[in-house]
Amino acid sequence: MDNAYHIPVMLRESVDILEVTPRGVYIDATLGGGGHSREILSRLGPEGRLICLDMDPDAIANAPDDRRVTTVRSNFRFIHNHARHLGLDHSVDGILADLGVSSHQFDTPERGFSFRFDAPLDMRMNTASGESAADLLNTCTQERLADILRIYGEVDGSRRAAALICAAREKKPIRTTADLNAAVGSILPPVAPHKTLARIYQALRIEVNGEMRSLEHLLRGIAGSLKPGGIAAIITYHSLEDRMVKNFFRCGDPAGHQSTDIYGRRPSPFSVITRKPVLPGEDEVAQNTRARSAKLRAARRTGS
């Protein structure tokens, strides 16, 4: 793996928590630069097995060249479908997912993930399908856009930002990052304007890629793929993701709705391992600033 593509976050902590066994079967649901996959593979014996998922063709090229590895180009929302297809229904020992956008995606201008470059507004993880961020910005209603910015980016003044974007697109279509940055320029604070831009871009990326819906499918797919005693480890980067993962591990529902059976018991498909999230150390954050917002949560599949 080339670290220029992506520096794996909390590499040791996340793989340690999986308790990898030499003959085990594991899924890296977010191949990315391949760092976590290679670490898992280094702990497997000749009979171990690793399945790597990613929908980004650039990431698929980073898959380890090893007979124990099966690589699938797919959104992780379909993890349970692929587990069943591979004969691994309820038989996987561990699943790891790093929900962050890779450094390669941020640093490749034409992908349109970063406000640092003047580039086409794409933001699609899978560049072969779906609407781009530019498509979204030029077609959605002002009300919907305001909701996207508020819910997924927690943008202060989301309604004002949406109004500015819609006013700008009336003059000419918003096609590039420079177009978007100029459209919202008047609401950017004089101190640290990049923080507001980061929230706007985060919100658009989440909507374009359906990230929250995909995460919900991933969580339910993890529950159906792990064997009893199997471990799920997930690294999140913003509060919406972290809350959903925390809720699902705690009670089996992404929204946190706790169900009870006829005896008043509160069954959950998981037993939480991390009562509080594991955070990256100061040294890691100093070496990789993109790790600063990362949180690692893990849970063990129960028999229920």
Backbone hydrogen bonds in HBPLUS format (Angstrom, degrees):
<---DONOR---> <-ACCEPTOR-->    atom                        ^
c    i                          cat <-CA-CA->   ^        H-A-AA   ^      H-
h    n   atom  resd res      DA  || num        DHA   H-A  angle D-A-AA Bond
n    s   type  num  typ     dist DA aas  dist angle  dist       angle   num
A0005-TYR N   A0002-ASP O   2.83 MM   3  5.62 156.5  1.89 122.2 128.8     1
A0104-HIS N   A0005-TYR O   2.60 MM  99  4.51 123.6  1.91 166.9 157.6     2
A0014-SER N   A0010-MET O   2.91 MM   4  5.88 167.0  1.93 154.3 158.0     3
A0015-VAL N   A0011-LEU O   3.21 MM   4  6.28 161.3  2.24 148.0 153.0     4
A0016-ASP N   A0012-ARG O   2.83 MM   4  5.78 157.5  1.88 151.0 158.3     5
A0017-ILE N   A0013-GLU O   3.15 MM   4  6.20 154.8  2.21 141.1 146.8     6
A0018-LEU N   A0015-VAL O   3.16 MM   3  5.27 144.2  2.30 100.5 110.7     7
A0019-GLU N   A0016-ASP O   3.06 MM   3  5.61 159.7  2.10 115.2 121.5     8
A0024-GLY N   A0021-THR O   3.00 MM   3  5.18 166.2  2.02 119.8 122.5     9
A0045-GLY N   A0022-PRO O   2.76 MM  23  4.33 164.9  1.78 111.8 116.5    10
A0049-ARG N   A0024-GLY O   2.98 MM  25  6.42 152.8  2.06 159.0 161.0    11
A0093-ASP N   A0025-VAL O   2.79 MM  68  5.31 143.4  1.92 143.5 155.8    12
A0026-TYR N   A0049-ARG O   2.93 MM  23  6.29 159.1  1.97 148.6 154.4    13
A0051-ILE N   A0026-TYR O   2.85 MM  25  6.31 158.4  1.90 153.3 160.4    14
A0027-ILE N   A0094-GLY O   2.97 MM  67  6.46 152.0  2.05 150.9 160.0    15
A0096-LEU N   A0027-ILE O   2.92 MM  69  6.36 161.8  1.96 165.5 171.6    16
A0028-ASP N   A0051-ILE O   2.83 MM  23  6.21 157.7  1.88 161.0 168.7    17
A0053-LEU N   A0028-ASP O   2.91 MM  25  6.27 164.4  1.93 164.3 163.6    18
A0029-ALA N   A0096-LEU O   2.83 MM  67  6.04 153.8  1.90 166.7 175.2    19
A0031-LEU N   A0053-LEU O   2.89 MM  22  5.71 168.3  1.90 157.1 159.8    20
A0034-GLY N   A0031-LEU O   2.83 MM   3  5.19 151.7  1.91 145.7 142.7    21
A0038-ARG N   A0034-GLY O   2.95 MM   4  6.08 160.4  1.99 150.7 155.4    22
A0039-GLU N   A0035-GLY O   3.15 MM   4  6.38 150.4  2.25 143.3 151.2    23
A0040-ILE N   A0036-HIS O   2.96 MM   4  6.24 161.3  2.00 153.5 158.1    24
A0041-LEU N   A0037-SER O   2.88 MM   4  6.07 164.6  1.90 152.6 157.4    25
A0042-SER N   A0038-ARG O   2.96 MM   4  6.09 142.3  2.10 137.8 147.1    26
A0043-ARG N   A0040-ILE O   3.00 MM   3  5.43 151.3  2.08 109.8 118.7    27
A0044-LEU N   A0041-LEU O   3.14 MM   3  5.14 158.6  2.19 102.5 109.2    28
A0048-GLY N   A0045-GLY O   3.07 MM   3  5.28 163.5  2.10 112.3 117.5    29
A0050-LEU N   A0068-ARG O   2.98 MM  18  6.11 167.6  2.00 153.1 151.9    30
A0070-THR N   A0050-LEU O   2.88 MM  20  6.34 154.9  1.94 156.1 163.7    31
A0052-CYS N   A0070-THR O   2.83 MM  18  6.21 160.1  1.87 156.8 163.0    32
A0072-VAL N   A0052-CYS O   2.83 MM  20  6.12 165.0  1.86 173.9 176.2    33
A0054-ASP N   A0072-VAL O   3.25 MM  18  6.76 144.1  2.38 157.4 163.6    34
A0074-SER N   A0054-ASP O   2.96 MM  20  5.33 130.5  2.21 102.2 111.7    35
A0059-ALA N   A0056-ASP O   2.94 MM   3  5.29 126.9  2.23 106.7 120.3    36
A0060-ILE N   A0056-ASP O   3.14 MM   4  6.54 154.0  2.22 153.1 160.8    37
A0062-ASN N   A0059-ALA O   2.77 MM   3  5.39 160.2  1.80 121.2 128.2    38
A0063-ALA N   A0060-ILE O   3.18 MM   3  5.60 169.2  2.20 117.3 118.8    39
A0069-VAL N   A0066-ASP O   2.98 MM   3  5.49 166.1  2.00 120.3 124.5    40
A0078-PHE N   A0075-ASN O   3.12 MM   3  6.08 173.4  2.12 128.2 129.9    41
A0079-ILE N   A0076-PHE O   3.10 MM   3  5.16 149.1  2.20 118.9 115.9    42
A0081-ASN N   A0078-PHE O   3.07 MM   3  5.32 118.6  2.46 104.5 119.5    43
A0082-HIS N   A0078-PHE O   3.14 MM   4  6.49 160.3  2.18 159.6 164.9    44
A0083-ALA N   A0079-ILE O   2.92 MM   4  6.16 153.5  1.99 146.7 154.9    45
A0084-ARG N   A0080-HIS O   2.94 MM   4  6.11 162.9  1.97 149.8 153.6    46
A0085-HIS N   A0081-ASN O   2.96 MM   4  6.17 158.9  2.01 145.4 151.7    47
A0086-LEU N   A0082-HIS O   2.95 MM   4  6.10 146.0  2.06 144.6 152.8    48
A0088-LEU N   A0083-ALA O   2.62 MM   5  4.77 162.3  1.65 156.8 151.4    49
A0087-GLY N   A0084-ARG O   2.96 MM   3  4.97 159.4  2.00 106.6 111.6    50
A0091-SER N   A0088-LEU O   3.07 MM   3  5.05 147.4  2.18 132.6 123.0    51
A0090-HIS N   A0224-GLY O   3.26 MM 134  5.79 134.7  2.48 130.4 138.8    52
A0092-VAL N   A0225-SER O   3.10 MM 133  5.92 166.3  2.12 150.2 149.8    53
A0227-LYS N   A0092-VAL O   3.01 MM 135  5.46 161.7  2.04 143.6 140.7    54
A0231-ILE N   A0093-ASP O   3.02 MM 138  6.43 153.4  2.09 141.6 140.5    55
A0095-ILE N   A0231-ILE O   2.90 MM 136  6.44 151.1  1.99 154.4 162.3    56
A0233-ALA N   A0095-ILE O   2.87 MM 138  6.28 159.5  1.91 164.9 171.0    57
A0097-ALA N   A0233-ALA O   2.97 MM 136  6.46 150.3  2.06 156.6 164.7    58
A0235-ILE N   A0097-ALA O   2.82 MM 138  6.27 160.7  1.85 159.1 165.5    59
A0099-LEU N   A0235-ILE O   2.92 MM 136  5.92 168.1  1.94 159.6 161.2    60
A0106-PHE N   A0102-SER O   3.13 MM   4  6.52 161.4  2.16 152.5 157.2    61
A0107-ASP N   A0103-SER O   2.81 MM   4  5.90 152.3  1.89 149.9 158.3    62
A0108-THR N   A0104-HIS O   2.98 MM   4  5.92 111.8  2.46 141.2 153.5    63
A0111-ARG N   A0108-THR O   3.00 MM   3  5.75 162.0  2.03 126.5 132.2    64
A0112-GLY N   A0109-PRO O   2.98 MM   3  5.71 157.1  2.03 122.6 128.8    65
A0123-MET N   A0111-ARG O   2.80 MM  12  5.75 170.4  1.81 160.5 163.3    66
A0177-THR N   A0119-ALA O   2.82 MM  58  5.59 153.3  1.89 157.9 166.0    67
A0121-LEU N   A0175-ARG O   2.92 MM  54  5.85 164.1  1.94 147.1 144.2    68
A0134-ALA N   A0121-LEU O   3.07 MM  13  5.19 146.5  2.18 148.6 140.2    69
A0133-ALA N   A0122-ASP O   2.79 MM  11  5.17 153.0  1.86 130.5 139.8    70
A0129-SER N   A0126-ASN O   3.39 MM   3  6.17 176.8  2.39 122.4 123.3    71
A0136-LEU N   A0132-SER O   3.04 MM   4  6.35 161.2  2.07 148.9 153.5    72
A0137-LEU N   A0133-ALA O   2.91 MM   4  6.13 167.4  1.92 153.5 156.3    73
A0138-ASN N   A0134-ALA O   3.09 MM   4  6.18 147.0  2.20 148.0 155.5    74
A0139-THR N   A0136-LEU O   3.28 MM   3  5.46 156.2  2.34 105.2 112.1    75
A0140-CYS N   A0136-LEU O   3.05 MM   4  5.72 166.0  2.07 157.9 158.2    76
A0145-LEU N   A0141-THR O   2.97 MM   4  6.18 163.9  1.99 152.4 157.2    77
A0146-ALA N   A0142-GLN O   2.97 MM   4  6.15 157.5  2.02 147.7 153.4    78
A0147-ASP N   A0143-GLU O   3.08 MM   4  6.37 153.5  2.16 144.7 151.7    79
A0148-ILE N   A0144-ARG O   2.92 MM   4  6.24 156.1  1.98 152.7 159.3    80
A0149-LEU N   A0145-LEU O   3.02 MM   4  6.29 164.8  2.04 154.0 157.0    81
A0150-ARG N   A0146-ALA O   2.96 MM   4  6.10 154.1  2.02 145.7 153.3    82
A0151-ILE N   A0147-ASP O   2.81 MM   4  5.82 173.1  1.81 156.2 158.5    83
A0152-TYR N   A0148-ILE O   2.97 MM   4  5.62 154.8  2.03 140.9 148.6    84
A0153-GLY N   A0149-LEU O   3.17 MM   4  5.03 134.0  2.39 111.9 122.7    85
A0155-VAL N   A0149-LEU O   3.14 MM   6  5.63 169.5  2.15 134.3 137.0    86
A0154-GLU N   A0150-ARG O   3.07 MM   4  4.50 128.6  2.34 107.2 116.2    87
A0161-ALA N   A0157-GLY O   2.95 MM   4  6.23 160.5  1.99 155.6 161.6    88
A0162-ALA N   A0158-SER O   2.93 MM   4  6.11 159.2  1.97 146.4 151.8    89
A0163-ALA N   A0159-ARG O   2.96 MM   4  6.17 154.7  2.03 144.5 151.5    90
A0164-LEU N   A0160-ARG O   2.99 MM   4  6.25 156.0  2.04 150.4 156.3    91
A0165-ILE N   A0161-ALA O   3.02 MM   4  6.27 159.2  2.06 150.0 155.5    92
A0166-CYS N   A0162-ALA O   2.98 MM   4  6.18 162.4  2.01 150.0 154.7    93
A0167-ALA N   A0163-ALA O   2.92 MM   4  6.08 149.3  2.01 144.0 152.6    94
A0168-ALA N   A0164-LEU O   2.92 MM   4  6.11 154.9  1.98 146.3 153.1    95
A0169-ARG N   A0165-ILE O   3.01 MM   4  6.27 153.7  2.08 148.9 155.5    96
A0170-GLU N   A0167-ALA O   3.27 MM   3  5.31 140.2  2.44  95.7 106.6    97
A0171-LYS N   A0168-ALA O   3.11 MM   3  5.49 142.2  2.26 105.6 115.5    98
A0172-LYS N   A0168-ALA O   3.21 MM   4  6.58 161.0  2.25 150.1 155.3    99
A0179-ASP N   A0176-THR O   3.10 MM   3  5.11 119.2  2.49  94.3 108.8   100
A0180-LEU N   A0176-THR O   3.14 MM   4  6.55 158.2  2.18 150.3 155.1   101
A0181-ASN N   A0177-THR O   2.85 MM   4  6.04 167.0  1.87 153.7 157.7   102
A0182-ALA N   A0178-ALA O   2.97 MM   4  6.04 157.4  2.02 144.6 150.5   103
A0183-ALA N   A0179-ASP O   3.00 MM   4  6.19 149.1  2.10 141.7 150.6   104
A0184-VAL N   A0180-LEU O   3.20 MM   4  6.49 151.0  2.29 153.8 158.9   105
A0185-GLY N   A0182-ALA O   3.29 MM   3  4.94 157.7  2.34  96.2 102.7   106
A0187-ILE N   A0184-VAL O   3.07 MM   3  5.84 159.7  2.11 124.6 130.3   107
A0188-LEU N   A0185-GLY O   3.29 MM   3  5.42 161.6  2.32 105.9 111.4   108
A0195-LYS N   A0192-ALA O   3.20 MM   3  5.86 156.3  2.26 115.9 121.1   109
A0197-LEU N   A0193-PRO O   3.17 MM   4  6.52 165.1  2.20 153.0 157.3   110
A0198-ALA N   A0194-HIS O   2.81 MM   4  5.91 152.0  1.89 141.7 149.6   111
A0199-ARG N   A0195-LYS O   3.18 MM   4  6.42 149.7  2.28 138.3 145.1   112
A0200-ILE N   A0196-THR O   3.04 MM   4  6.36 157.0  2.09 150.5 156.8   113
A0201-TYR N   A0197-LEU O   2.88 MM   4  6.12 168.3  1.90 158.2 160.9   114
A0202-GLN N   A0198-ALA O   2.87 MM   4  5.96 152.7  1.95 141.9 150.2   115
A0203-ALA N   A0199-ARG O   2.99 MM   4  6.16 163.1  2.02 146.9 150.8   116
A0204-LEU N   A0200-ILE O   3.11 MM   4  6.40 162.0  2.15 150.4 154.7   117
A0205-ARG N   A0201-TYR O   2.94 MM   4  6.08 162.6  1.97 150.3 155.4   118
A0206-ILE N   A0202-GLN O   2.94 MM   4  6.15 163.3  1.97 155.9 160.0   119
A0207-GLU N   A0203-ALA O   3.12 MM   4  6.33 160.3  2.16 146.9 151.9   120
A0208-VAL N   A0204-LEU O   2.86 MM   4  5.99 171.4  1.86 157.6 160.3   121
A0209-ASN N   A0205-ARG O   3.09 MM   4  6.13 159.2  2.13 148.2 152.9   122
A0211-GLU N   A0206-ILE O   2.97 MM   5  5.01 154.9  2.03 143.5 148.7   123
A0210-GLY N   A0207-GLU O   3.16 MM   3  5.00 154.8  2.23  99.2 106.9   124
A0214-SER N   A0210-GLY O   2.89 MM   4  6.06 157.7  1.94 155.9 163.4   125
A0215-LEU N   A0211-GLU O   2.86 MM   4  6.01 150.8  1.94 142.8 150.7   126
A0216-GLU N   A0212-MET O   3.09 MM   4  6.33 157.1  2.14 143.9 149.0   127
A0217-HIS N   A0213-ARG O   3.13 MM   4  6.43 160.5  2.17 147.0 151.8   128
A0218-LEU N   A0214-SER O   2.80 MM   4  6.06 153.2  1.87 147.4 156.0   129
A0219-LEU N   A0215-LEU O   2.89 MM   4  6.15 164.4  1.92 157.4 159.4   130
A0220-ARG N   A0216-GLU O   3.14 MM   4  6.40 165.8  2.16 150.7 154.0   131
A0221-GLY N   A0217-HIS O   2.81 MM   4  5.94 149.7  1.90 146.1 155.9   132
A0222-ILE N   A0218-LEU O   2.73 MM   4  6.00 146.6  1.84 153.3 162.8   133
A0223-ALA N   A0219-LEU O   3.13 MM   4  6.43 158.9  2.18 146.5 151.0   134
A0224-GLY N   A0220-ARG O   3.21 MM   4  6.48 144.5  2.34 138.3 147.2   135
A0225-SER N   A0221-GLY O   2.99 MM   4  6.09 122.6  2.33 137.6 152.2   136
A0225-SER N   A0222-ILE O   3.11 MM   3  5.07 140.9  2.27  97.4 108.8   137
A0226-LEU N   A0222-ILE O   3.02 MM   4  6.03 162.9  2.05 162.4 162.0   138
A0230-GLY N   A0227-LYS O   2.77 MM   3  5.18 160.6  1.80 140.0 142.4   139
A0229-GLY N   A0301-ARG O   2.74 MM  72  5.09 165.0  1.76 138.5 143.9   140
A0301-ARG N   A0230-GLY O   2.69 MM  71  5.30 168.6  1.70 164.1 168.0   141
A0232-ALA N   A0299-ALA O   2.92 MM  67  5.51 166.4  1.93 165.5 169.7   142
A0299-ALA N   A0232-ALA O   3.01 MM  67  5.51 149.4  2.10 148.8 158.2   143
A0234-ILE N   A0297-ARG O   2.88 MM  63  5.50 167.1  1.90 165.6 169.7   144
A0297-ARG N   A0234-ILE O   2.98 MM  63  5.50 165.7  2.00 154.5 157.2   145
A0236-THR N   A0295-LYS O   2.85 MM  59  5.29 158.1  1.90 153.2 155.9   146
A0295-LYS N   A0236-THR O   2.97 MM  59  5.29 145.1  2.09 140.7 146.7   147
A0242-ASP N   A0238-HIS O   3.05 MM   4  6.26 174.6  2.05 159.4 161.1   148
A0243-ARG N   A0239-SER O   2.87 MM   4  5.86 161.0  1.91 147.0 151.9   149
A0244-MET N   A0240-LEU O   3.19 MM   4  6.33 158.2  2.24 142.5 148.0   150
A0245-VAL N   A0241-GLU O   2.98 MM   4  6.26 165.6  2.00 161.3 164.9   151
A0246-LYS N   A0242-ASP O   2.89 MM   4  5.99 166.7  1.91 151.6 155.9   152
A0247-ASN N   A0243-ARG O   2.93 MM   4  6.04 164.1  1.95 148.0 152.4   153
A0248-PHE N   A0244-MET O   2.98 MM   4  6.15 162.8  2.01 147.4 152.3   154
A0249-PHE N   A0245-VAL O   2.96 MM   4  6.14 167.2  1.98 156.2 159.4   155
A0250-ARG N   A0246-LYS O   2.99 MM   4  6.08 146.7  2.11 143.0 152.7   156
A0251-CYS N   A0247-ASN O   2.85 MM   4  6.02 167.1  1.87 159.8 161.7   157
A0252-GLY N   A0248-PHE O   2.77 MM   4  4.27 142.1  1.91 119.0 126.8   158
A0256-GLY N   A0253-ASP O   2.95 MM   3  5.19 154.5  2.02 109.7 118.1   159
A0261-ASP N   A0265-ARG O   2.88 MM   4  5.46 148.0  1.98 143.6 154.2   160
A0264-GLY N   A0261-ASP O   2.92 MM   3  5.31 165.2  1.94 118.4 121.2   161
A0302-THR N   A0269-PRO O   2.89 MM  33  5.36 168.2  1.90 128.7 132.3   162
A0271-SER N   A0300-ARG O   2.72 MM  29  5.08 149.6  1.81 144.6 155.4   163
A0300-ARG N   A0271-SER O   2.82 MM  29  5.08 167.2  1.83 146.0 146.3   164
A0273-ILE N   A0298-ALA O   2.97 MM  25  5.44 162.1  2.00 133.4 135.6   165
A0274-THR N   A0298-ALA O   3.36 MM  24  5.62 156.2  2.42 147.0 142.8   166
A0278-VAL N   A0296-LEU O   2.86 MM  18  4.87 163.0  1.89 146.9 146.1   167
A0296-LEU N   A0278-VAL O   2.89 MM  18  4.87 161.6  1.92 145.1 150.2   168
A0285-VAL N   A0281-GLY O   3.11 MM   4  6.43 165.3  2.13 157.3 160.9   169
A0286-ALA N   A0282-GLU O   2.95 MM   4  6.11 153.0  2.02 146.5 154.1   170
A0287-GLN N   A0283-ASP O   3.09 MM   4  6.32 143.4  2.23 141.3 150.4   171
A0287-GLN N   A0284-GLU O   3.09 MM   3  5.11 123.0  2.43  95.4 109.7   172
A0288-ASN N   A0284-GLU O   2.74 MM   4  5.87 141.0  1.89 149.5 162.0   173
A0291-ALA N   A0288-ASN O   2.96 MM   3  5.77 165.8  1.98 125.8 129.6   174
A0292-ARG N   A0289-THR O   3.12 MM   3  5.53 168.1  2.14 115.1 118.9   175
A0294-ALA N   A0291-ALA O   3.04 MM   3  5.27 164.2  2.07 115.4 120.3   176
